[in-house]
């Protein structure tokens, strides 16, 4: 069978219907809320994959938050291709801001609306239906297709970390990360460091500040110094052609850290959370050392300056070469399906692919959906693009795994 024919076995109504079914099972993580996790949608996907004849594993990462792992084995020795698409979605927020039920999966004007339609239940459905198309076509290939369907991509990514820690990523030769990128081929993505900095002082009356030590003014100096470091990194690295500028962004400033704030009380501590985004060319360890050097310098200038820096998450930037086999397979398939040259780009944030890359797996991120729509009210996916993605996934898998 011709490689280009596998896409003709994609059933358009099937991928739309599956996307609707996934959206209608809410999977927003809400701690302490019964059913407020990914369990129901994971069980649904598990049953579907078993019905398809795949070898399926269901693993709880923490109670109520499972990963689903499934293999479609050709029975011939060869490479392993991984499709990754998470089950969790972000909160729907204020439903009054929605024109459609966030979990109703309504269709209007060629678009499917709902939380997760774009990020990323539509693309999860596309990956599953791509495997179905390969089964129907009986397309000859070697090796295995591995479906990784983890929890908690929108949080601390405990699902993919558990997947890798359990050894499931061992021996994988390439991975397609199923995220909304308008079917652009994203071969790089920003790294992320999440850090908490605290400055320490001495509580005092607001009318008599000299009897204490103000952690807030010390934090202000620190934030200004971090802004200067950000500018220095921009000048050193320059603007990345796909990812733009690196950044060091204070997102939360809080004082006091514990207890109730009061206008006439100078607190004893101040805390700032930093969302740090990096691009190729930046070394995370070196960047951390530069931040620690700022703390040391401020302490030399002010004997009352005391601060701590705690990096709570470290996600490296990724870069996959255009001539890597997984990129070539997707690029060739995109051109064959659409008749257009692929558009290469980068992911502005981090994905589960960050950790797969760190585990030594070449990754490419692509899928249906406007890349600016995730987490918005009235999130949607264009149905034509969703079907195109399903065909892209199916052909890419057969092209990568060969005959």
C-alpha positions as CSV (number, residue, x, y, z in Angstrom):
1,X,0.0,0.0,0.0
2,X,1.2,3.5,-0.9
3,X,2.4,5.5,2.1
4,X,0.1,8.4,1.0
5,X,-3.0,6.2,1.2
6,X,-3.0,5.8,5.0
7,X,-4.6,9.2,5.5
8,X,-7.6,8.1,3.4
9,X,-8.5,5.7,6.2
10,X,-9.0,8.5,8.7
11,X,-12.7,8.8,9.4
12,X,-13.5,12.5,9.9
13,X,-16.6,11.9,12.0
14,X,-14.8,9.5,14.3
15,X,-12.1,12.0,15.3
16,X,-14.7,14.8,15.9
17,X,-16.9,12.5,17.9
18,X,-14.0,11.2,20.1
19,X,-12.9,14.8,20.7
20,X,-16.5,15.7,21.8
21,X,-16.6,12.6,24.1
22,X,-13.3,13.6,25.8
23,X,-14.3,17.2,26.3
24,X,-17.6,16.1,27.9
25,X,-15.6,14.4,30.7
26,X,-14.3,17.3,32.8
27,X,-10.7,16.7,33.8
28,X,-9.7,19.9,35.6
29,X,-7.5,19.1,38.6
30,X,-9.4,20.4,41.7
31,X,-7.7,19.1,44.9
32,X,-10.2,17.8,47.4
33,X,-13.1,17.8,45.0
34,X,-14.7,14.4,44.2
35,X,-14.0,13.5,40.6
36,X,-11.9,16.6,40.3
37,X,-9.0,15.0,38.5
38,X,-8.2,13.0,35.3
39,X,-9.4,9.6,36.5
40,X,-12.7,9.4,34.6
41,X,-11.3,10.5,31.2
42,X,-8.3,8.2,31.7
43,X,-10.6,5.2,32.3
44,X,-12.6,6.1,29.2
45,X,-9.4,6.2,27.1
46,X,-8.1,3.0,28.6
47,X,-11.3,1.1,27.7
48,X,-11.2,2.5,24.1
49,X,-7.6,1.5,23.6
50,X,-8.3,-2.0,24.9
51,X,-11.2,-2.3,22.5
52,X,-8.8,-1.4,19.7
53,X,-6.7,-4.4,20.6
54,X,-3.7,-2.4,22.0
55,X,-1.6,-3.6,24.9
56,X,-2.7,-1.1,27.7
57,X,-1.3,-0.2,31.1
58,X,-3.1,2.0,33.6
59,X,-0.8,3.5,36.3
60,X,-1.8,5.8,39.2
61,X,0.8,8.5,39.7
62,X,-0.9,9.7,42.8
63,X,-4.5,8.7,43.9
64,X,-7.0,9.7,41.2
65,X,-4.3,10.9,38.8
66,X,-3.4,8.1,36.4
67,X,-1.3,7.7,33.3
68,X,-2.5,5.5,30.4
69,X,0.2,3.8,28.3
70,X,-0.6,1.7,25.2
71,X,1.4,-0.1,22.6
72,X,0.5,-1.0,19.0
73,X,3.1,-3.5,18.0
74,X,3.8,-4.4,14.4
75,X,5.3,-7.7,15.3
76,X,8.4,-6.8,13.4
77,X,11.6,-5.5,15.0
78,X,12.2,-1.8,14.5
79,X,12.0,1.6,16.1
80,X,9.5,2.9,18.6
81,X,7.5,6.1,18.0
82,X,5.8,7.8,20.9
83,X,2.7,10.0,20.7
84,X,2.2,12.1,23.8
85,X,-1.1,13.9,24.7
86,X,-2.2,14.7,28.2
87,X,-5.7,14.3,29.7
88,X,-5.8,17.2,32.1
89,X,-7.2,20.7,31.2
90,X,-7.0,24.0,32.9
91,X,-10.0,25.5,34.8
92,X,-12.9,26.8,32.7
93,X,-12.9,30.0,34.9
94,X,-16.0,32.2,34.8
95,X,-18.5,30.4,32.8
96,X,-20.3,33.7,32.1
97,X,-17.4,34.6,29.9
98,X,-18.2,31.6,27.6
99,X,-20.6,31.6,24.7
100,X,-20.8,27.8,24.9
101,X,-20.9,25.3,27.7
102,X,-17.2,24.7,28.5
103,X,-17.9,20.9,28.7
104,X,-20.6,20.7,26.1
105,X,-18.4,20.2,23.0
106,X,-20.7,22.3,20.8
107,X,-20.0,22.6,17.0
108,X,-20.6,25.9,15.3
109,X,-19.3,27.4,12.0
110,X,-16.8,24.6,11.5
111,X,-15.4,24.8,15.0
112,X,-15.6,22.6,18.0
113,X,-15.8,24.5,21.3
114,X,-14.9,23.4,24.8
115,X,-12.2,23.3,27.4
116,X,-9.5,21.1,26.0
117,X,-10.8,21.3,22.4
118,X,-7.5,22.9,21.5
119,X,-5.3,22.0,24.5
120,X,-5.1,19.1,24.0
121,X,-8.0,16.7,23.9
122,X,-8.5,17.3,20.2
123,X,-4.9,16.3,19.5
124,X,-5.2,13.3,21.8
125,X,-8.2,12.1,19.8
126,X,-6.2,12.7,16.6
127,X,-3.4,10.5,17.8
128,X,-5.8,7.7,18.8
129,X,-7.7,7.9,15.5
130,X,-4.4,8.0,13.6
131,X,-3.6,4.6,15.1
132,X,-7.1,3.4,14.1
133,X,-6.5,4.5,10.6
134,X,-3.2,2.6,10.5
135,X,-5.0,-0.5,11.7
136,X,-7.7,-0.1,9.0
137,X,-5.2,0.5,6.3
138,X,-3.1,-2.5,7.5
139,X,-0.2,-0.3,6.7
140,X,3.1,-2.3,6.9
141,X,5.5,-0.9,9.4
142,X,8.2,-2.1,11.7
143,X,8.6,-1.6,15.5
144,X,6.0,-0.1,17.8
145,X,3.7,2.9,18.3
146,X,3.6,3.9,21.9
147,X,0.8,6.1,23.2
148,X,1.7,8.1,26.3
149,X,-1.4,9.7,27.9
150,X,-0.3,11.3,31.1
151,X,-1.9,13.4,33.8
152,X,-0.8,16.8,35.1
153,X,0.8,18.4,32.1
154,X,-0.7,21.7,33.2
155,X,0.8,21.5,36.7
156,X,4.2,20.2,37.8
157,X,4.1,17.5,35.1
158,X,4.2,14.6,37.5
159,X,2.6,12.3,34.9
160,X,5.5,12.5,32.4
161,X,8.1,12.3,35.2
162,X,6.5,9.1,36.5
163,X,6.3,7.7,32.9
164,X,10.0,8.3,32.4
165,X,10.9,7.2,35.9
166,X,9.1,3.9,35.4
167,X,11.3,3.2,32.3
168,X,8.6,3.5,29.7
169,X,10.6,6.0,27.7
170,X,13.6,3.7,27.5
171,X,14.3,2.7,23.9
172,X,12.0,5.3,22.3
173,X,13.5,6.6,19.0
174,X,11.3,9.7,18.4
175,X,8.3,11.4,19.9
176,X,5.5,13.6,18.5
177,X,4.2,15.9,21.2
178,X,0.5,16.5,20.5
179,X,-0.1,20.1,21.3
180,X,-1.9,23.0,19.5
181,X,0.6,24.5,17.1
182,X,-1.6,25.1,14.0
183,X,0.2,22.0,12.5
184,X,3.4,24.0,12.4
185,X,6.5,21.9,13.1
186,X,7.9,23.1,16.4
187,X,11.5,21.8,16.8
188,X,12.5,23.9,19.8
189,X,10.9,25.2,23.0
190,X,11.8,27.4,25.8
191,X,13.2,26.1,29.0
192,X,11.7,27.1,32.3
193,X,13.0,27.6,35.8
194,X,10.6,28.3,38.7
195,X,12.2,29.9,41.7
196,X,11.2,31.4,45.0
197,X,13.3,34.2,46.5
198,X,12.8,35.4,50.1
199,X,14.2,38.4,51.9
200,X,14.3,38.5,55.6
201,X,13.9,41.4,58.0
202,X,12.6,42.3,61.4
203,X,9.0,43.1,62.2
204,X,8.4,46.7,63.4
205,X,5.8,49.4,63.8
206,X,5.2,51.3,60.5
207,X,5.7,54.5,62.4
208,X,9.1,53.5,63.7
209,X,10.7,51.5,60.8
210,X,14.2,52.1,62.1
211,X,13.5,49.7,65.0
212,X,13.2,46.9,62.5
213,X,14.6,45.7,59.2
214,X,12.4,46.1,56.1
215,X,12.5,43.1,53.8
216,X,10.3,44.8,51.2
217,X,12.9,47.5,50.3
218,X,15.5,44.7,50.1
219,X,13.2,42.7,47.8
220,X,12.7,45.8,45.6
221,X,16.5,46.1,45.1
222,X,16.7,42.4,44.3
223,X,13.9,42.6,41.7
224,X,15.6,45.6,40.0
225,X,18.9,43.6,39.9
226,X,17.1,40.6,38.4
227,X,15.6,43.0,35.7
228,X,19.2,44.1,34.9
229,X,20.3,40.5,34.7
230,X,17.4,39.8,32.3
231,X,18.5,42.7,30.1
232,X,22.1,41.5,30.2
233,X,21.0,38.0,29.1
234,X,19.0,39.5,26.2
235,X,22.1,41.4,25.0
236,X,24.3,38.3,25.4
237,X,22.0,35.8,23.7
238,X,19.9,37.9,21.4
239,X,16.4,37.2,20.1
240,X,15.9,33.6,19.1
241,X,14.4,33.3,15.6
242,X,11.6,31.0,16.8
243,X,11.3,31.6,20.6
244,X,12.0,35.3,21.0
245,X,13.6,36.7,24.1
246,X,14.6,35.0,27.3
247,X,12.9,36.4,30.4
248,X,13.0,36.6,34.2
249,X,9.6,37.5,35.4
250,X,8.5,38.2,39.0
251,X,4.9,36.9,39.1
252,X,4.0,37.0,42.8
253,X,5.2,39.3,45.4
254,X,4.0,38.7,49.0
255,X,4.6,40.2,52.4
256,X,4.3,38.9,55.0
257,X,4.9,35.4,53.9
258,X,3.0,34.1,56.9
259,X,0.2,35.8,58.9
260,X,-2.0,38.7,58.1
261,X,-0.8,41.8,56.4
262,X,-1.5,45.1,58.2
263,X,-0.9,48.7,56.9
264,X,1.0,49.9,60.0
265,X,3.1,46.7,60.5
266,X,6.4,46.2,58.7
267,X,6.7,42.5,58.0
268,X,9.6,40.2,58.8
269,X,9.7,38.5,55.4
270,X,9.0,39.1,51.7
271,X,8.6,36.4,49.0
272,X,8.7,36.7,45.2
273,X,8.0,33.9,42.7
274,X,10.0,34.0,39.5
275,X,9.0,32.5,36.2
276,X,12.2,32.3,34.2
277,X,12.1,31.3,30.5
278,X,15.3,30.4,28.7
279,X,16.3,29.8,25.1
280,X,19.1,27.8,23.4
281,X,22.5,29.2,24.4
282,X,21.6,29.7,28.1
283,X,22.9,27.3,30.7
284,X,20.6,26.9,33.7
285,X,23.3,26.3,36.2
286,X,25.2,29.4,35.1
287,X,22.0,31.5,35.2
288,X,21.4,30.2,38.8
289,X,25.0,31.2,39.7
290,X,24.4,34.7,38.3
291,X,21.3,35.1,40.5
292,X,23.1,33.8,43.6
293,X,25.9,36.3,42.8
294,X,23.3,39.1,42.9
295,X,22.3,38.0,46.4
296,X,25.9,38.0,47.5
297,X,26.5,41.5,46.0
298,X,23.5,43.0,47.7
299,X,24.6,41.4,51.0
300,X,28.0,43.0,50.7
301,X,26.4,46.4,50.1
302,X,23.9,46.1,53.0
303,X,24.9,44.3,56.2
304,X,21.1,43.8,57.0
305,X,20.4,42.1,53.6
306,X,19.5,38.4,54.0
307,X,17.9,36.4,51.2
308,X,17.5,32.9,49.9
309,X,17.0,31.5,46.4
310,X,15.2,28.2,45.9
311,X,14.7,26.7,42.4
312,X,11.7,24.5,42.7
313,X,11.5,23.4,39.0
314,X,14.0,23.2,36.3
315,X,12.9,22.4,32.7
316,X,15.6,22.7,30.0
317,X,15.1,24.2,26.6
318,X,14.9,21.8,23.8
319,X,16.2,21.7,20.2
320,X,15.8,19.0,17.6
321,X,17.7,19.2,14.3
322,X,15.7,19.5,11.1
323,X,17.5,16.5,9.6
324,X,16.5,14.3,12.6
325,X,14.4,11.3,11.3
326,X,11.3,12.3,13.3
327,X,11.4,15.8,12.0
328,X,11.9,14.6,8.4
329,X,9.0,12.1,8.7
330,X,6.6,14.8,9.9
331,X,7.9,17.4,7.4
332,X,7.6,15.0,4.4
333,X,4.1,13.9,5.6
334,X,2.9,17.5,6.0
335,X,4.1,18.4,2.4
336,X,2.5,15.2,1.0
337,X,-0.9,15.9,2.8
338,X,-1.2,19.6,2.3
339,X,0.9,20.3,-0.8
340,X,2.6,23.1,1.1
341,X,6.1,23.5,2.6
342,X,6.1,23.0,6.4
343,X,6.4,26.0,8.7
344,X,9.0,25.5,11.4
345,X,8.5,27.2,14.7
346,X,9.1,27.0,18.4
347,X,6.9,26.4,21.5
348,X,6.8,29.6,23.6
349,X,6.3,27.5,26.8
350,X,7.3,24.1,28.1
351,X,5.5,20.8,27.4
352,X,5.8,17.2,28.6
353,X,8.2,16.9,25.7
354,X,10.7,18.9,27.8
355,X,11.4,15.9,30.0
356,X,11.3,13.4,27.1
357,X,14.0,15.5,25.4
358,X,15.9,15.5,28.7
359,X,15.6,11.6,28.7
360,X,17.4,11.6,25.3
361,X,14.4,11.3,22.9
362,X,14.3,13.5,19.8
363,X,10.9,15.4,19.9
364,X,8.8,17.4,17.6
365,X,5.7,19.3,18.7
366,X,2.7,19.7,16.4
367,X,-1.0,19.5,16.4
368,X,-4.3,21.3,15.6
369,X,-5.4,24.5,17.2
370,X,-4.6,28.2,17.2
371,X,-1.5,28.4,19.5
372,X,-2.9,31.5,21.1
373,X,-6.3,30.0,22.1
374,X,-5.3,27.6,24.9
375,X,-6.7,28.6,28.4
376,X,-9.0,31.2,26.8
377,X,-12.8,31.3,27.2
378,X,-14.5,29.8,24.2
379,X,-11.5,27.6,23.5
380,X,-12.0,25.9,20.1
381,X,-10.4,23.8,17.4
382,X,-11.1,24.1,13.7
383,X,-12.5,20.8,12.5
384,X,-10.7,20.8,9.1
385,X,-7.4,21.3,10.9
386,X,-8.2,18.6,13.4
387,X,-8.8,16.1,10.6
388,X,-5.6,17.3,8.8
389,X,-3.7,16.6,12.1
390,X,-5.0,13.1,12.3
391,X,-3.8,12.4,8.8
392,X,-0.5,14.0,9.6
393,X,0.0,11.8,12.6
394,X,-1.0,8.6,10.8
395,X,1.3,9.2,7.8
396,X,4.2,10.4,10.0
397,X,4.0,7.3,12.1
398,X,4.2,5.0,9.1
399,X,6.9,7.1,7.4
400,X,9.1,7.1,10.6
401,X,8.7,3.4,11.3
402,X,9.2,2.3,7.7
403,X,8.2,-0.9,6.0
